[in-house]
Amino acid sequence: MSTSLLSTYDPTGFGGVVQEYQWQWENQPLRVVYETLGNGSPVLLLPAFSSVSTRQEMADLARLLAPQFQVVALDWPGFGESSRPNLDYRPEIYQQFLTDFVQAVFSTPITVIAAGHAASYVLQLAQQQPHAFSKIVLVAPTWRGPLPTMGANPQVAGAVRGLVRSPIIGQILYYLNTTPAFLKFMYRRHVFVDTAKLIPSFITKKWHTTQKPGARFASAAFVTGNIDAVHNQADFLNLVQSLSVPLMVVIGESSPPKSLAQMEAVAALPGVRSVVLPGTLGMHEEYSAEVFEAIQSFL
């Protein structure tokens, strides 16, 4: 496993130095793209898992942090500009990847800012390796994928995942669920608050992200809950309570009711610093300036 320089500019990034991390999972080579901007103490930015997941959603936050910190943002395996092979995407892959990436790229404890579903993986690594992180910020943290949140049982979710992974029917289903119109509908429903920001060029850029070869495999795993690192709120809260490093939680006041209740449960735990800001599940992208302002003193 190694890193290599990819380019000094990438239109999918935020103007930093773009590199590749060469990684393997069960003898399957994967190319993971990450980007570095600024100088100072290292801060790792982890985008939320979603069908449109990419480090670009952390771009504005990265630029705000860069004058004070060395910011590193990545595209998760199976998403963004990273490799998207036909794997059985499951928690073990992302648990091992995050462990290996942090060990390979950083030589000292780091601050990590994780959005959405990335929260569980950060908390698990912090539990297993208490010295990996110096501070943790969770922005609109979630732990349960969309279908399980809607009440689908594991059998139904598994059947949907199998259909999306299939060669012909899967491609059709994935296409129907990633049309620009459908993406805009989902953003309006629970990702952005200000729908005026959902201009055609924004949605087109998100749509292009979904059309990469192999994009449906990791996306289906997320939507159906197959990369849920924990399966109930008690386990998620136990991870938080096991922390030995400072934790701050940023809550989007317009988050969906179930997700909001989960965030508030974390914020209610002793020792957790929290703040409620405008936004919902995509607040790290939509309200990056407000998030930066809120976490600056904590960092």
Backbone as CSV, one residue per row, in Angstrom:
resi,resn,N_x,N_y,N_z,CA_x,CA_y,CA_z,C_x,C_y,C_z
1,MET,0.845,-1.182,0.000,0.000,0.000,0.000,0.883,1.235,0.000
2,SER,0.564,2.171,-0.903,1.418,3.337,-1.062,0.599,4.506,-1.559
3,THR,1.226,5.690,-1.563,0.592,6.881,-2.111,1.427,7.384,-3.267
4,SER,0.779,8.080,-4.182,1.490,8.641,-5.321,0.817,9.926,-5.742
5,LEU,1.585,10.827,-6.363,1.059,12.098,-6.830,0.252,11.868,-8.090
6,LEU,-0.963,12.395,-8.124,-1.818,12.239,-9.291,-1.765,13.480,-10.172
7,SER,-1.964,14.635,-9.583,-1.903,15.893,-10.330,-1.917,17.036,-9.332
8,THR,-1.641,18.227,-9.799,-1.721,19.387,-8.932,-3.052,20.104,-9.069
9,TYR,-3.863,19.654,-10.018,-5.198,20.246,-10.172,-6.162,19.179,-10.651
10,ASP,-7.353,19.184,-10.086,-8.382,18.231,-10.477,-9.712,18.970,-10.421
11,PRO,-10.437,19.040,-11.550,-11.700,19.786,-11.560,-12.746,19.225,-10.617
12,THR,-12.563,17.979,-10.169,-13.507,17.396,-9.212,-13.128,17.731,-7.778
13,GLY,-12.016,18.412,-7.572,-11.536,18.694,-6.234,-11.730,20.133,-5.822
14,PHE,-10.814,20.633,-4.970,-10.969,21.991,-4.443,-9.678,22.790,-4.527
15,GLY,-8.800,22.437,-5.476,-7.607,23.235,-5.718,-6.389,22.810,-4.952
16,GLY,-6.421,21.659,-4.301,-5.266,21.181,-3.553,-4.418,20.229,-4.376
17,VAL,-3.478,19.595,-3.728,-2.636,18.578,-4.364,-3.372,17.252,-4.296
18,VAL,-3.618,16.659,-5.454,-4.386,15.425,-5.548,-3.433,14.240,-5.632
19,GLN,-3.675,13.250,-4.793,-2.836,12.061,-4.767,-3.686,10.796,-4.774
20,GLU,-3.028,9.677,-5.057,-3.677,8.379,-5.021,-3.096,7.540,-3.895
21,TYR,-3.973,6.861,-3.199,-3.562,5.888,-2.197,-3.876,4.510,-2.758
22,GLN,-2.836,3.724,-2.965,-3.014,2.389,-3.527,-3.296,1.407,-2.386
23,TRP,-4.463,0.791,-2.439,-4.919,-0.060,-1.342,-5.448,-1.368,-1.903
24,GLN,-5.476,-2.396,-1.083,-6.009,-3.679,-1.507,-7.020,-4.207,-0.504
25,TRP,-8.052,-4.839,-1.038,-9.013,-5.539,-0.194,-9.201,-6.936,-0.768
26,GLU,-8.779,-7.932,-0.015,-8.883,-9.325,-0.450,-8.336,-9.507,-1.866
27,ASN,-7.118,-9.008,-2.055,-6.378,-9.113,-3.312,-6.972,-8.290,-4.452
28,GLN,-7.958,-7.475,-4.155,-8.531,-6.571,-5.154,-7.878,-5.195,-4.994
29,PRO,-7.081,-4.745,-5.985,-6.460,-3.428,-5.867,-7.488,-2.310,-6.030
30,LEU,-7.385,-1.301,-5.196,-8.259,-0.135,-5.277,-7.415,1.129,-5.273
31,ARG,-7.811,2.066,-6.099,-7.164,3.366,-6.171,-8.053,4.372,-5.444
32,VAL,-7.553,4.910,-4.351,-8.310,5.876,-3.557,-7.713,7.264,-3.758
33,VAL,-8.539,8.203,-4.174,-8.087,9.559,-4.456,-8.307,10.439,-3.229
34,TYR,-7.271,11.205,-2.886,-7.410,12.171,-1.790,-6.691,13.456,-2.142
35,GLU,-7.034,14.518,-1.454,-6.546,15.853,-1.802,-6.099,16.588,-0.550
36,THR,-4.981,17.316,-0.672,-4.395,18.013,0.467,-4.274,19.502,0.157
37,LEU,-4.649,20.328,1.129,-4.607,21.783,0.966,-4.208,22.419,2.285
38,GLY,-3.302,23.407,2.222,-2.929,24.166,3.402,-1.758,23.571,4.160
39,ASN,-1.383,24.247,5.241,-0.283,23.816,6.100,-0.696,23.949,7.556
40,GLY,-0.036,23.167,8.389,-0.339,23.209,9.817,-0.708,21.842,10.334
41,SER,-1.407,21.816,11.467,-1.836,20.541,12.046,-2.816,19.853,11.098
42,PRO,-2.716,18.523,10.963,-3.557,17.826,9.985,-5.013,17.693,10.428
43,VAL,-5.906,17.893,9.459,-7.341,17.696,9.653,-7.844,16.817,8.511
44,LEU,-8.457,15.698,8.853,-9.015,14.789,7.858,-10.507,15.065,7.705
45,LEU,-10.937,15.301,6.463,-12.342,15.525,6.157,-12.915,14.281,5.482
46,LEU,-13.968,13.739,6.053,-14.600,12.535,5.514,-16.008,12.880,5.041
47,PRO,-16.261,12.801,3.738,-17.603,13.120,3.227,-18.627,12.092,3.662
48,ALA,-19.886,12.482,3.591,-20.971,11.564,3.921,-21.085,10.498,2.838
49,PHE,-21.514,9.317,3.231,-21.846,8.295,2.241,-23.193,8.654,1.608
50,SER,-23.273,8.517,0.293,-24.513,8.735,-0.449,-24.248,8.357,-1.894
51,SER,-25.279,8.346,-2.704,-25.087,8.043,-4.123,-24.239,9.099,-4.811
52,VAL,-24.173,10.307,-4.246,-23.401,11.396,-4.842,-22.169,11.738,-4.006
53,SER,-21.739,10.836,-3.139,-20.623,11.104,-2.231,-19.341,11.418,-2.991
54,THR,-18.704,12.523,-2.614,-17.427,12.925,-3.190,-16.760,13.928,-2.268
55,ARG,-15.440,14.010,-2.336,-14.731,14.974,-1.494,-15.096,16.415,-1.847
56,GLN,-15.649,16.632,-3.046,-16.028,17.975,-3.465,-17.054,18.592,-2.519
57,GLU,-17.871,17.771,-1.851,-18.855,18.323,-0.932,-18.197,18.952,0.299
58,MET,-16.914,18.638,0.518,-16.175,19.228,1.631,-15.315,20.413,1.180
59,ALA,-15.436,20.822,-0.096,-14.516,21.803,-0.683,-14.522,23.141,0.052
60,ASP,-15.697,23.707,0.278,-15.756,25.022,0.931,-15.223,24.958,2.353
61,LEU,-15.538,23.884,3.065,-15.025,23.733,4.427,-13.510,23.582,4.402
62,ALA,-12.995,22.852,3.423,-11.549,22.676,3.298,-10.850,24.011,3.070
63,ARG,-11.414,24.829,2.204,-10.795,26.136,1.918,-10.823,27.049,3.144
64,LEU,-11.864,26.962,3.935,-11.944,27.770,5.144,-10.934,27.319,6.194
65,LEU,-10.667,26.024,6.249,-9.736,25.479,7.229,-8.272,25.638,6.807
66,ALA,-8.025,25.674,5.499,-6.665,25.609,4.973,-5.706,26.696,5.478
67,PRO,-6.147,27.929,5.755,-5.198,28.915,6.279,-4.597,28.546,7.632
68,GLN,-5.259,27.676,8.381,-4.783,27.312,9.715,-4.340,25.859,9.827
69,PHE,-4.787,25.000,8.911,-4.542,23.571,9.026,-4.116,22.972,7.687
70,GLN,-3.513,21.794,7.761,-3.298,20.996,6.559,-4.498,20.067,6.420
71,VAL,-5.305,20.332,5.410,-6.573,19.641,5.251,-6.435,18.516,4.227
72,VAL,-6.906,17.340,4.589,-6.910,16.180,3.693,-8.354,15.699,3.563
73,ALA,-8.841,15.624,2.324,-10.182,15.102,2.061,-10.077,13.970,1.061
74,LEU,-10.914,12.955,1.211,-10.800,11.773,0.352,-12.135,11.410,-0.287
75,ASP,-12.025,10.614,-1.336,-13.177,9.936,-1.924,-13.166,8.504,-1.404
76,TRP,-14.208,8.112,-0.712,-14.285,6.757,-0.169,-14.159,5.714,-1.291
77,PRO,-13.610,4.548,-1.016,-13.635,3.461,-2.003,-15.071,3.209,-2.481
78,GLY,-15.235,3.129,-3.791,-16.564,2.921,-4.354,-17.315,4.189,-4.665
79,PHE,-16.717,5.363,-4.346,-17.388,6.641,-4.544,-16.421,7.659,-5.153
80,GLY,-16.977,8.764,-5.659,-16.153,9.853,-6.163,-15.221,9.418,-7.275
81,GLU,-13.951,9.866,-7.193,-12.952,9.526,-8.200,-12.189,8.251,-7.847
82,SER,-12.489,7.660,-6.715,-11.815,6.419,-6.320,-12.361,5.242,-7.129
83,SER,-11.645,4.119,-7.066,-12.074,2.918,-7.789,-13.457,2.477,-7.323
84,ARG,-14.230,1.941,-8.281,-15.584,1.487,-7.962,-15.782,0.046,-8.460
85,PRO,-14.983,-0.891,-7.971,-15.128,-2.273,-8.435,-16.415,-2.911,-7.918
86,ASN,-16.768,-4.039,-8.506,-17.954,-4.795,-8.103,-17.615,-5.628,-6.867
87,LEU,-17.607,-4.970,-5.705,-17.341,-5.638,-4.440,-18.631,-5.792,-3.648
88,ASP,-18.609,-6.686,-2.689,-19.685,-6.774,-1.701,-19.363,-5.752,-0.618
89,TYR,-19.755,-4.513,-0.854,-19.397,-3.431,0.062,-20.088,-3.647,1.401
90,ARG,-19.290,-3.692,2.457,-19.791,-3.950,3.800,-18.874,-3.249,4.802
91,PRO,-19.271,-3.170,6.061,-18.505,-2.384,7.035,-17.033,-2.759,7.143
92,GLU,-16.710,-4.053,7.047,-15.313,-4.475,7.212,-14.387,-3.784,6.233
93,ILE,-14.887,-3.521,5.027,-14.060,-2.853,4.015,-13.697,-1.451,4.486
94,TYR,-14.693,-0.702,4.921,-14.437,0.692,5.295,-13.728,0.808,6.638
95,GLN,-13.976,-0.127,7.534,-13.238,-0.129,8.793,-11.746,-0.332,8.538
96,GLN,-11.417,-1.315,7.716,-10.009,-1.596,7.433,-9.385,-0.485,6.604
97,PHE,-10.159,0.040,5.639,-9.616,1.124,4.813,-9.248,2.335,5.657
98,LEU,-10.156,2.779,6.521,-9.890,3.975,7.311,-8.696,3.762,8.235
99,THR,-8.605,2.587,8.827,-7.456,2.263,9.678,-6.153,2.358,8.895
100,ASP,-6.124,1.744,7.726,-4.907,1.723,6.915,-4.561,3.112,6.382
101,PHE,-5.571,3.853,5.953,-5.326,5.180,5.382,-4.743,6.127,6.420
102,VAL,-5.346,6.158,7.596,-4.852,7.051,8.658,-3.419,6.683,9.042
103,GLN,-3.147,5.400,9.125,-1.797,4.963,9.489,-0.785,5.303,8.401
104,ALA,-1.179,5.203,7.137,-0.250,5.419,6.028,0.024,6.891,5.760
105,VAL,-0.972,7.742,5.949,-0.864,9.136,5.522,-0.438,10.071,6.657
106,PHE,-0.753,9.714,7.894,-0.475,10.613,9.018,0.489,9.956,10.003
107,SER,1.350,10.786,10.581,2.342,10.266,11.528,2.059,10.703,12.958
108,THR,1.065,11.560,13.148,0.689,12.042,14.474,-0.830,11.968,14.617
109,PRO,-1.351,12.023,15.857,-2.802,12.071,16.032,-3.402,13.256,15.284
110,ILE,-4.554,13.058,14.685,-5.152,14.088,13.837,-6.545,14.468,14.323
111,THR,-6.987,15.631,13.868,-8.376,16.021,14.017,-9.141,15.459,12.829
112,VAL,-10.328,14.939,13.075,-11.145,14.409,11.983,-12.519,15.062,12.026
113,ILE,-12.999,15.469,10.853,-14.342,16.024,10.703,-15.092,15.092,9.766
114,ALA,-16.090,14.404,10.298,-16.795,13.375,9.541,-18.258,13.752,9.389
115,ALA,-18.762,13.603,8.166,-20.157,13.939,7.888,-20.995,12.679,7.765
116,GLY,-22.228,12.776,8.222,-23.190,11.712,8.012,-22.746,10.355,8.494
117,HIS,-22.814,9.374,7.582,-22.567,7.972,7.885,-21.112,7.665,8.220
118,ALA,-20.210,8.585,7.929,-18.801,8.359,8.258,-18.580,8.328,9.763
119,ALA,-19.548,8.819,10.529,-19.402,8.937,11.980,-19.068,7.611,12.645
120,SER,-19.793,6.548,12.308,-19.601,5.256,12.983,-18.197,4.725,12.775
121,TYR,-17.664,4.911,11.559,-16.328,4.397,11.269,-15.257,5.156,12.042
122,VAL,-15.454,6.452,12.204,-14.524,7.250,13.002,-14.583,6.815,14.464
123,LEU,-15.780,6.636,14.983,-15.934,6.247,16.387,-15.345,4.862,16.644
124,GLN,-15.524,3.948,15.708,-14.957,2.611,15.870,-13.433,2.650,15.876
125,LEU,-12.852,3.422,14.974,-11.393,3.515,14.948,-10.876,4.183,16.219
126,ALA,-11.584,5.202,16.696,-11.178,5.875,17.929,-11.239,4.931,19.127
127,GLN,-12.201,4.014,19.103,-12.299,3.040,20.182,-11.155,2.032,20.118
128,GLN,-10.830,1.584,18.919,-9.788,0.576,18.740,-8.387,1.158,18.882
129,GLN,-8.208,2.393,18.426,-6.907,3.056,18.469,-7.091,4.462,19.046
130,PRO,-7.119,4.587,20.349,-7.427,5.868,20.989,-6.491,7.010,20.607
131,HIS,-5.293,6.680,20.128,-4.338,7.738,19.798,-4.376,8.122,18.326
132,ALA,-5.317,7.574,17.560,-5.406,7.924,16.137,-5.873,9.358,15.954
133,PHE,-6.799,9.803,16.812,-7.392,11.136,16.678,-7.133,11.970,17.924
134,SER,-6.954,13.261,17.706,-6.813,14.198,18.822,-8.131,14.882,19.139
135,LYS,-8.962,15.111,18.105,-10.292,15.692,18.273,-11.199,15.130,17.184
136,ILE,-12.481,15.028,17.499,-13.452,14.505,16.548,-14.627,15.475,16.446
137,VAL,-14.985,15.813,15.206,-16.187,16.603,14.938,-17.094,15.762,14.045
138,LEU,-18.309,15.545,14.477,-19.301,14.817,13.687,-20.361,15.809,13.221
139,VAL,-20.536,15.924,11.903,-21.496,16.869,11.334,-22.709,16.098,10.832
140,ALA,-23.867,16.388,11.415,-25.111,15.672,11.088,-24.876,14.165,11.053
141,PRO,-24.373,13.589,12.154,-24.025,12.163,12.137,-25.252,11.257,12.014
142,THR,-25.095,10.197,11.228,-26.123,9.178,11.086,-25.454,7.813,11.200
143,TRP,-26.229,6.780,11.418,-25.656,5.438,11.498,-26.485,4.394,10.752
144,ARG,-27.626,4.806,10.226,-28.532,3.862,9.577,-28.833,4.337,8.156
145,GLY,-28.731,3.416,7.179,-28.982,3.738,5.787,-30.438,4.082,5.508
146,PRO,-30.717,4.643,4.313,-32.070,5.104,4.001,-33.160,4.044,4.090
147,LEU,-32.945,2.865,3.503,-34.009,1.852,3.539,-34.302,1.362,4.960
148,PRO,-33.273,1.017,5.770,-33.572,0.649,7.159,-34.256,1.775,7.934
149,THR,-33.883,3.024,7.647,-34.526,4.151,8.315,-36.010,4.212,7.974
150,MET,-36.337,3.817,6.734,-37.736,3.819,6.300,-38.500,2.610,6.822
151,GLY,-37.801,1.694,7.505,-38.475,0.556,8.104,-38.321,-0.753,7.367
152,ALA,-37.531,-0.776,6.281,-37.344,-2.019,5.533,-36.543,-3.015,6.367
153,ASN,-37.003,-4.277,6.416,-36.277,-5.286,7.172,-35.073,-5.775,6.361
154,PRO,-34.132,-6.492,6.980,-32.917,-6.918,6.274,-33.191,-7.753,5.024
155,GLN,-34.260,-8.553,5.038,-34.571,-9.386,3.882,-34.973,-8.523,2.687
156,VAL,-35.827,-7.542,2.923,-36.255,-6.642,1.847,-35.066,-5.830,1.339
157,ALA,-34.282,-5.290,2.268,-33.115,-4.498,1.874,-32.133,-5.341,1.064
158,GLY,-31.941,-6.586,1.478,-31.036,-7.470,0.752,-31.540,-7.771,-0.646
159,ALA,-32.856,-7.955,-0.784,-33.435,-8.215,-2.104,-33.253,-7.011,-3.022
160,VAL,-33.456,-5.820,-2.492,-33.262,-4.603,-3.293,-31.801,-4.477,-3.716
161,ARG,-30.906,-4.739,-2.773,-29.472,-4.655,-3.092,-29.098,-5.646,-4.194
162,GLY,-29.643,-6.857,-4.115,-29.366,-7.861,-5.132,-29.867,-7.433,-6.497
163,LEU,-31.051,-6.822,-6.543,-31.591,-6.348,-7.817,-30.712,-5.264,-8.424
164,VAL,-30.294,-4.303,-7.602,-29.480,-3.197,-8.124,-28.121,-3.693,-8.597
165,ARG,-27.611,-4.747,-7.979,-26.318,-5.291,-8.381,-26.411,-6.148,-9.647
166,SER,-27.608,-6.563,-10.029,-27.764,-7.438,-11.194,-27.458,-6.674,-12.485
167,PRO,-27.008,-7.370,-13.525,-26.475,-6.707,-14.726,-27.452,-5.796,-15.465
168,ILE,-28.669,-6.231,-15.740,-29.569,-5.439,-16.584,-30.620,-4.710,-15.750
169,ILE,-31.371,-5.473,-14.955,-32.394,-4.836,-14.113,-31.751,-3.831,-13.168
170,GLY,-30.588,-4.187,-12.624,-29.903,-3.296,-11.702,-29.508,-1.980,-12.333
171,GLN,-29.029,-2.039,-13.559,-28.642,-0.817,-14.253,-29.849,0.082,-14.501
172,ILE,-30.985,-0.546,-14.823,-32.207,0.238,-15.059,-32.688,0.882,-13.759
173,LEU,-32.750,0.090,-12.689,-33.191,0.637,-11.400,-32.290,1.768,-10.932
174,TYR,-30.981,1.558,-11.081,-30.039,2.591,-10.655,-30.217,3.858,-11.493
175,TYR,-30.406,3.681,-12.786,-30.613,4.833,-13.664,-31.836,5.631,-13.222
176,LEU,-32.939,4.933,-12.948,-34.172,5.619,-12.559,-34.018,6.375,-11.247
177,ASN,-33.153,5.884,-10.364,-32.966,6.522,-9.057,-31.821,7.523,-9.024
178,THR,-31.243,7.794,-10.192,-30.172,8.797,-10.250,-30.382,9.786,-11.386
179,THR,-31.606,9.878,-11.891,-31.871,10.904,-12.894,-31.739,12.279,-12.239
180,PRO,-31.398,13.316,-13.010,-31.306,14.658,-12.410,-32.565,15.060,-11.656
181,ALA,-33.729,14.714,-12.198,-34.978,15.084,-11.520,-35.099,14.396,-10.168
182,PHE,-34.727,13.115,-10.120,-34.819,12.385,-8.855,-33.789,12.905,-7.853
183,LEU,-32.569,13.216,-8.322,-31.554,13.764,-7.426,-32.026,15.087,-6.827
184,LYS,-32.629,15.926,-7.654,-33.131,17.208,-7.144,-34.228,16.981,-6.111
185,PHE,-35.088,16.008,-6.368,-36.147,15.681,-5.412,-35.562,15.260,-4.072
186,MET,-34.521,14.412,-4.098,-33.903,13.946,-2.857,-33.211,15.080,-2.116
187,TYR,-32.541,15.962,-2.872,-31.898,17.110,-2.227,-32.937,17.999,-1.549
188,ARG,-34.050,18.220,-2.218,-35.109,19.054,-1.637,-35.707,18.397,-0.401
189,ARG,-35.730,17.084,-0.407,-36.413,16.368,0.669,-35.618,16.361,1.970
190,HIS,-34.295,16.079,1.912,-33.573,15.971,3.180,-32.072,16.258,3.109
191,VAL,-31.611,16.899,2.021,-30.177,17.178,1.939,-29.888,18.671,2.061
192,PHE,-30.598,19.496,1.307,-30.429,20.950,1.374,-31.726,21.590,1.877
193,VAL,-31.570,22.736,2.524,-32.732,23.494,2.990,-33.140,24.531,1.960
194,ASP,-32.147,25.257,1.434,-32.405,26.332,0.467,-32.454,25.743,-0.936
195,THR,-33.655,25.536,-1.448,-33.800,24.901,-2.759,-33.327,25.802,-3.898
196,ALA,-33.156,27.100,-3.643,-32.649,28.000,-4.685,-31.214,27.648,-5.071
197,LYS,-30.516,26.904,-4.205,-29.149,26.499,-4.506,-29.090,25.299,-5.447
198,LEU,-30.217,24.679,-5.687,-30.248,23.474,-6.525,-30.402,23.860,-7.992
199,ILE,-29.450,24.644,-8.468,-29.469,25.104,-9.852,-29.063,23.968,-10.786
200,PRO,-29.401,24.059,-12.075,-29.099,22.966,-12.999,-27.643,22.534,-13.012
201,SER,-26.701,23.471,-12.961,-25.282,23.087,-13.011,-24.883,22.284,-11.781
202,PHE,-25.451,22.602,-10.629,-25.173,21.855,-9.395,-25.687,20.422,-9.516
203,ILE,-26.925,20.277,-9.947,-27.514,18.944,-10.082,-26.801,18.140,-11.158
204,THR,-26.409,18.792,-12.252,-25.688,18.090,-13.320,-24.363,17.538,-12.810
205,LYS,-23.667,18.321,-12.006,-22.402,17.854,-11.443,-22.628,16.642,-10.543
206,LYS,-23.667,16.676,-9.743,-23.986,15.527,-8.890,-24.356,14.305,-9.739
207,TRP,-25.101,14.546,-10.806,-25.511,13.444,-11.681,-24.288,12.780,-12.322
208,HIS,-23.331,13.585,-12.765,-22.120,13.023,-13.361,-21.400,12.098,-12.373
209,THR,-21.418,12.454,-11.113,-20.792,11.609,-10.094,-21.439,10.230,-10.043
210,THR,-22.743,10.182,-10.246,-23.460,8.904,-10.158,-23.264,8.026,-11.391
211,GLN,-22.723,8.594,-12.469,-22.641,7.858,-13.732,-21.280,7.219,-13.987
212,LYS,-20.397,7.236,-13.024,-19.103,6.576,-13.182,-19.309,5.063,-13.310
213,PRO,-18.479,4.387,-14.092,-18.599,2.927,-14.198,-18.512,2.253,-12.826
214,GLY,-19.448,1.377,-12.540,-19.458,0.664,-11.271,-20.063,1.430,-10.119
215,ALA,-20.641,2.602,-10.393,-21.123,3.467,-9.313,-22.256,2.841,-8.506
216,ARG,-23.015,1.945,-9.134,-24.210,1.452,-8.437,-23.898,0.498,-7.291
217,PHE,-22.728,-0.104,-7.264,-22.459,-1.155,-6.285,-22.336,-0.596,-4.860
218,ALA,-21.477,0.381,-4.655,-21.343,0.957,-3.319,-22.579,1.760,-2.948
219,SER,-23.178,2.417,-3.945,-24.392,3.187,-3.687,-25.506,2.291,-3.168
220,ALA,-25.687,1.129,-3.803,-26.723,0.191,-3.359,-26.447,-0.308,-1.948
221,ALA,-25.171,-0.508,-1.634,-24.817,-0.969,-0.294,-25.182,0.081,0.752
222,PHE,-24.950,1.353,0.435,-25.307,2.411,1.377,-26.818,2.507,1.554
223,VAL,-27.534,2.590,0.441,-28.983,2.802,0.500,-29.679,1.682,1.259
224,THR,-29.209,0.457,1.091,-29.871,-0.699,1.715,-29.338,-1.031,3.107
225,GLY,-28.414,-0.225,3.607,-27.909,-0.440,4.963,-26.788,-1.446,5.077
226,ASN,-26.228,-1.878,3.949,-25.196,-2.909,4.008,-23.855,-2.381,4.480
227,ILE,-23.703,-1.058,4.545,-22.473,-0.511,5.123,-22.770,0.230,6.432
228,ASP,-23.887,-0.113,7.050,-24.149,0.401,8.398,-23.174,-0.285,9.361
229,ALA,-22.317,0.503,9.982,-21.311,-0.071,10.879,-21.903,-0.494,12.217
230,VAL,-23.023,0.102,12.603,-23.766,-0.334,13.788,-25.232,-0.486,13.386
231,HIS,-25.987,-1.214,14.196,-27.365,-1.519,13.796,-28.417,-1.084,14.802
232,ASN,-28.008,-0.402,15.847,-28.992,0.174,16.748,-28.375,1.372,17.471
233,GLN,-29.257,2.203,17.986,-28.804,3.452,18.601,-27.961,3.202,19.845
234,ALA,-28.271,2.170,20.601,-27.515,1.889,21.816,-26.048,1.633,21.498
235,ASP,-25.781,0.873,20.437,-24.391,0.604,20.065,-23.679,1.873,19.620
236,PHE,-24.402,2.730,18.893,-23.807,3.989,18.454,-23.460,4.867,19.665
237,LEU,-24.381,4.961,20.611,-24.137,5.782,21.801,-23.024,5.180,22.665
238,ASN,-22.923,3.852,22.688,-21.830,3.212,23.431,-20.472,3.574,22.837
239,LEU,-20.416,3.678,21.509,-19.170,4.095,20.869,-18.788,5.505,21.310
240,VAL,-19.779,6.382,21.353,-19.516,7.758,21.788,-19.020,7.773,23.235
241,GLN,-19.658,7.000,24.082,-19.300,6.994,25.498,-17.931,6.379,25.759
242,SER,-17.449,5.586,24.819,-16.136,4.954,24.991,-14.981,5.871,24.598
243,LEU,-15.294,7.044,24.044,-14.244,7.932,23.542,-13.375,8.469,24.670
244,SER,-12.091,8.635,24.347,-11.161,9.275,25.273,-10.630,10.583,24.702
245,VAL,-11.189,11.022,23.569,-10.775,12.285,22.946,-11.976,13.216,22.885
246,PRO,-11.746,14.528,22.811,-12.859,15.487,22.762,-13.728,15.284,21.525
247,LEU,-15.041,15.406,21.717,-16.009,15.213,20.634,-16.954,16.405,20.571
248,MET,-17.181,16.876,19.337,-18.183,17.909,19.101,-19.148,17.414,18.034
249,VAL,-20.435,17.630,18.250,-21.471,17.219,17.310,-22.181,18.466,16.789
250,VAL,-22.297,18.539,15.463,-22.996,19.646,14.810,-24.314,19.106,14.271
251,ILE,-25.411,19.702,14.728,-26.751,19.205,14.414,-27.445,20.153,13.445
252,GLY,-28.031,19.595,12.393,-28.835,20.389,11.467,-30.257,20.497,11.972
253,GLU,-30.713,21.704,12.210,-32.018,21.887,12.850,-33.177,21.380,11.994
254,SER,-32.969,21.252,10.681,-34.038,20.785,9.791,-33.873,19.330,9.384
255,SER,-33.034,18.590,10.098,-32.815,17.179,9.777,-34.114,16.380,9.893
256,PRO,-34.241,15.279,9.123,-35.438,14.433,9.249,-35.637,14.004,10.699
257,PRO,-36.874,13.864,11.137,-37.164,13.618,12.561,-36.371,12.473,13.188
258,LYS,-36.285,11.313,12.515,-35.556,10.188,13.093,-34.071,10.499,13.221
259,SER,-33.495,11.114,12.203,-32.074,11.461,12.244,-31.816,12.526,13.300
260,LEU,-32.712,13.496,13.396,-32.558,14.554,14.389,-32.586,13.983,15.797
261,ALA,-33.482,13.053,16.049,-33.558,12.433,17.375,-32.271,11.700,17.707
262,GLN,-31.672,11.045,16.713,-30.407,10.341,16.934,-29.286,11.321,17.266
263,MET,-29.235,12.435,16.544,-28.202,13.446,16.813,-28.373,14.045,18.202
264,GLU,-29.604,14.321,18.581,-29.865,14.909,19.896,-29.509,13.939,21.013
265,ALA,-29.683,12.644,20.767,-29.308,11.645,21.777,-27.806,11.655,22.016
266,VAL,-27.033,11.845,20.961,-25.569,11.948,21.108,-25.214,13.215,21.874
267,ALA,-25.843,14.320,21.495,-25.537,15.608,22.128,-25.866,15.608,23.606
268,ALA,-26.807,14.765,24.021,-27.225,14.729,25.431,-26.250,13.967,26.318
269,LEU,-25.299,13.259,25.732,-24.362,12.472,26.531,-23.372,13.383,27.254
270,PRO,-22.934,13.002,28.441,-21.981,13.815,29.193,-20.671,13.999,28.420
271,GLY,-20.168,15.221,28.461,-18.871,15.505,27.856,-18.899,15.816,26.381
272,VAL,-20.065,15.671,25.747,-20.167,15.949,24.311,-20.510,17.421,24.108
273,ARG,-19.699,18.088,23.317,-19.985,19.475,22.969,-20.862,19.483,21.719
274,SER,-21.886,20.327,21.679,-22.798,20.300,20.539,-23.266,21.700,20.184
275,VAL,-23.728,21.821,18.937,-24.282,23.079,18.461,-25.342,22.750,17.422
276,VAL,-26.410,23.535,17.395,-27.483,23.380,16.413,-27.386,24.532,15.422
277,LEU,-27.335,24.188,14.138,-27.166,25.178,13.083,-28.234,24.990,12.010
278,PRO,-28.377,25.976,11.115,-29.274,25.770,9.973,-28.802,24.595,9.130
279,GLY,-29.746,23.928,8.479,-29.369,22.865,7.565,-29.968,21.532,7.943
280,THR,-29.687,20.556,7.077,-30.145,19.195,7.306,-28.977,18.255,7.022
281,LEU,-29.196,17.119,6.347,-28.147,16.113,6.234,-26.967,16.558,5.369
282,GLY,-27.155,17.551,4.519,-26.052,18.063,3.703,-25.494,19.373,4.214
283,MET,-25.637,19.636,5.508,-25.240,20.940,6.054,-23.743,21.204,5.922
284,HIS,-22.909,20.161,5.885,-21.471,20.373,5.748,-21.130,21.011,4.403
285,GLU,-22.006,20.822,3.418,-21.809,21.432,2.099,-22.599,22.726,1.962
286,GLU,-23.858,22.703,2.377,-24.721,23.870,2.185,-24.366,25.019,3.124
287,TYR,-24.030,24.706,4.360,-23.744,25.742,5.364,-22.326,25.579,5.911
288,SER,-21.369,25.429,5.008,-19.983,25.197,5.421,-19.419,26.362,6.234
289,ALA,-19.771,27.600,5.878,-19.256,28.756,6.616,-19.771,28.748,8.051
290,GLU,-21.039,28.404,8.228,-21.615,28.349,9.571,-20.996,27.206,10.382
291,VAL,-20.767,26.081,9.717,-20.124,24.958,10.408,-18.704,25.344,10.839
292,PHE,-17.968,25.973,9.938,-16.611,26.402,10.262,-16.607,27.364,11.446
293,GLU,-17.489,28.322,11.432,-17.561,29.303,12.518,-17.854,28.628,13.856
294,ALA,-18.729,27.618,13.808,-19.146,26.949,15.045,-18.051,26.060,15.634
295,ILE,-17.239,25.459,14.779,-16.243,24.495,15.264,-14.850,25.108,15.457
296,GLN,-14.673,26.353,15.020,-13.336,26.953,15.000,-12.695,26.960,16.378
297,SER,-13.423,27.366,17.399,-12.824,27.444,18.742,-12.534,26.046,19.268
298,PHE,-13.355,25.067,18.919,-13.121,23.682,19.335,-11.838,23.140,18.718
299,LEU,-11.617,23.462,17.455,-10.409,22.987,16.769,-9.163,23.648,17.314
